[in-house]
Amino acid sequence: MNEALTPAKPVARPEPQMPSACSSGGCGCGSGGGGGGTTSTIRIHRRGEATAEPALPPAYVSVSVNGTPIPPEAIAEEAQQHPAPDPAAAWRAAARALAIREMLLQEARRLGLAAEPETDEAGRREVDEEALIRAVLETQAAPATPTREECLRVYEQRRERFRTPPLLEASHILIEPGSGDEAGWAEAHRQARLIAQEVGDDPAAFAEAAQAFSSCPSKMQGGSLGQLQPGELVPVVQSAIEALPEGTTGREPVRSRFGWHVLRLQRRIPGRELPFELVEARIADMLEARSWTLAAARYTASLAASAELEGVSLTPGELEAQLW
């Protein structure tokens, strides 16, 4: 069947959360979130991804770094990776990105650094130029390691950020239309309304009806979707469940592109504050990433101050914005 729920992105450092009963049943009830981390990748390492033919602006200036020209075709291609209000702004952003790249590559070679490409979890190998840029930044712009006291200070100042998300314990019965035409959808709607009226707010009756009529794999758990975080369901279903009082079944089915949903909200579980020990590593990652960005921007600014740049401006603010 089509999946009625939207899978969320994986987290780098998962926070405590309750698993969804439907997480492996094809409904996309996954947990979401994100975590910070130290990085030494700069935004300019994406040339070649665009498939459109690069177009040169009507007029452009020549760009070079210490006498090494950057071809306008390369800037035009890179510009596709820099959304901007107008082509000229995208061109300038791309020129800055490639100028930084060239400047760091020149410095890596001057320092005699060797490229040692890494391979990520997906098996993608780092190209030699990226490895050289990473090497020079790692050796010349190493971030400061945050102390426990610094992490604790961030925690105390932003406690509201370190909470588990509120959860919804919900169930649904999915009635798919027998055909894609208007008549098929109307008949599915009729069936869904009839089920909603018959089961009422009785959880046992709802579970029995789910096992008998639902097209979702969650039928094997009586329609249970487990405990869900905000945003895990398609928006129309999410908002409808959130609007239900605890312990009730919605009498009016909700339509998504997958069919008609009879929805039940068993209970709401408020978020809770996470202890410092559980989020200390996450805060440290965030502070180290911020430290790396500042250190890389300062280092690159020092290179720009002594470089011969033509056709491009590399101010400290522009450099910081250009680095992840």
N, C-alpha and C positions, 0 to 999 in steps of 0.2 A: 504494500500500500504506500501511498505518498506519505511523507513524514509531516506531521502537523506542527511540530515544534522546531524551533531554530536552535542548532547546537551553538554553544558559546566557545570562545577561544580558551585554550588551555592556559593555566597559570604557571609561572615559574616557581613560586613559593606558595603552595596552596595553604589557604586558611581553613580552620576547622569548619566543616559543614556537613549536613546530612545528605547521604546519597539519594538519588532519585530512583524509585522502583522501576522507572521506565528508561533509565539511562542507557541500557544496552538493548532495548527492544525496538529501536528504529524510530523513536519519537523525538530524539534530539534533546532530551532533558538533561543537558550537561551543565556543570557549574562553570562560571566565568570569572574573569578577573585578570589582574596583571601584576607584575612585580618589577621593581627596578633592578638595574644591574650595571656594573661597570662596563663600559664599551669603549673601544678604540676604533670604531668605524666612522668614516665621515661620509656625509650625504652624497658626495660626488661619485661614489663607487657604483654607479648604476648605468653606465653607458652601454648601449647595445640592447637594452630591453625593449625600447620602443620599436614598433614595427612600421610606423608611418615614415615616409620619406622626409628628412629634415628640410626645412625651407629657410633660406637666408632672409633676414629683414632687408628692407629697401636700402638701408645704409648701415654700415658698421665700421668700427675702428679696428685697426690691427691690435692684437693682444700678444704680448710676449712676457716671458719671465727670465730675467738675466740673459737676454738675447735669444732665448728659445721661443720661437713663435708657436702659438696655439691656433691651429687651422680654424677658420670660420665655420667650416662644415662640422667640425667636432663640437663647436659651441652651439650650433643650431640643433644638433642631435641631443646634446645635454639639456638644452632649453626645454625640451619636452618633459623633463623630469622636475621642472620648477614652475608650478602653477603661479601665475601672476596676473595682475589686472590688464596688462597689455603685452604685446610681443617684445617691446623694448625692455621692459622690466624683467621678463623671463630671460632675455639675452644677457642682461647685466648679471643676473644671478648665476647663470650658467658660466659666464666668463670668470666670475669670482671663484666658482667651484673648481673649474679646471686650472685656474691660476694657483689656487691653494694646492691642488693635487701635484702640479708640476714643481712647485716650490718645495714641497715635502719630499718628492722623489729625488730632486737634485740634492737635498740635504742628506737623505739616506745614503746616496752614492758617495757624497763627500765624506761621510763618516765611515764609509767602508762596510756598511751593514749588508748582510746577506739575506735574501728572501727565504723564509721558511714557511711555506704555505701550510695552512691548517685545513682540516676537513670537518664540516659541521655534521650534526646528527643525521642529516638527510643524505650524506655522502657527497655533498657539493664541495669541490676543492677551491680554495682561495687562489686567485690569480697572483702571479709574482708581484705585480705592481701594488696590489692591495696589501700583500704581505710586507713589502718594503715600507709602505706608509704606516702600517700598524707597528712595525718594528721601531721606526723613528719616534713615533708618539709614545710608545711604551717605554723607551729608554730615555727620552728627553722631556716628557711631560707626564711623568708618573703621578697619579692622584695621591693625595694624602689619605691615610687610613683613618677613618673616624674613630674616635674613642667611645667607650661605653657611656661616658658622661654626656658627650654630644648627642648620641642616639637617645638617651633618656630625656634630654632637654627637648628634642623634637617631639618625642612621645607626649610629654607633659603639655606642650603647647598646642598639640593637634590631636588630642584624644579622640575627637569625633571622627577622625579618619581611620581609626584603628578599631573598627567594630565589625562583627559579623553582619551580613545583610539580613534584613527581615525575610522570613520564609513563609510560603503559603503551602499548606498541606491540601492538595487538590486532587480531584478526579474528573474524568470526562468520559463521555460515550460519543464516539464518532460515527455518524451515519453518512456514508458516502452515497452520492447520487448514482442510480443505476445507469444513467446516461448523462452526457454533458449538455443536453438541451434543457430548455426551460422546464419542460414537463418532468424531467428526471430530478432536477433540483427541487421542484415543488413537491414531488412525492417524498423525497428525502426529508424535506422540512416538515411535512405532515407527520411522518413517522417519528421524527425527533421530538416534536411537540407532544405527541401522544405519550411517548416514553417519559418525558419530563413530568407530565401531569400525573401519570400512573405511579411513578416512584416517589413523587413528592420529596419530603426531606428525610425519608427513611434510608439510612446508609446501607442496610442489608439489601433492600429492594434495589437500590442504585447499583450495587455490586453485582447482583444477580442479572439485572438488565444489561450491564456492561458485558458480562460473560456471554450473554445470549445474542446481543445485537451489535456491539461495537466492532468497527473495522480496524481499530488500533491494537497493536500488540499488548497494550496495557490492559486489555480485557482479561488477560490471564491473572492480573492482580486486582480484578474487580474494577478496572478503570483507573486505578490509582496512578497518579503521576509523581508520587513521592513528595518530598519537601523541596519546593522550587524557589529559587532566587528571583528577584525582579528582572525582567527582560529575557527570561528563558523561554517564554512562549511567544508565539506570533502575537503582535500587538493587539489585535482585536480580541483574541482569547484572553490575553493577559489582563487587559482592562476590564473585561467582563467578569473574570474571576475576582479581581480586586474589589469590584463593586458589590459582591455578594456578602451578606452577613454570614458569620460563622455558623456552620452546621446546617446550611441550606443548599438547596438545588435551584438553579435558575430555571424558572418556568418557560422562559423564552429562549430557544436554542440560538446559538451564535454561528454565523456563517463565516468560514474561511475558504481559501481556495481548495482545501482538502475535503470539505463537506460541512455538515451541520454538527455542532458540538453541544451536547447536553452537559452542563458544567455544575460541579459541586465544590464548595469550599468547606473543608472539614474544620480547619482552624488556622489562625494566624500565629506565627511565632516571632516575637520581636527580636531584633538584633541585640547582641550583647557586646560589651567592651572586651577587647582582647587584652590579656596581660602583656606587660612589656617583654617578658622573656619569649613570648611567642612571635613577636614582631620585630625584635631587635635586629635580626639578620636582614630583614626587609628594609628597615630604616637605614642600616649601614650601607646596603647596596645603593639606596637612593642618594645618600650623602656622598658616597664614593663616585657615583656617576656624575653628580653635580661638580664635584671637585675635579674630575677628569676634564669635563667640558671647559671649566675655567682655566685649568692648567694648559690644555691644548690650545685654547684661544690666546693665552698670553705667549706661549712658545711660538705659535705661528705668527703672532703680531711682531715678535722680535725678529723673526726671519724676514717678514715683509718690510720692516723698517730699514733693513740693510740690503734689500733686493732691488734690482733695477726692473721696475714694473712699467709696462706700457699698455695703455688702453683699459686699465682696470684699477679700481680702488679697493683697498683692503684695510678698512678701519677696524679697531678692536671690536666694535659692536657688530659689524658685518661678519667678522671672523667667528664670533661666538654663535651667531645665528646660523652660520654655515656648518657648524660641527654638531653632531648628535650629542 
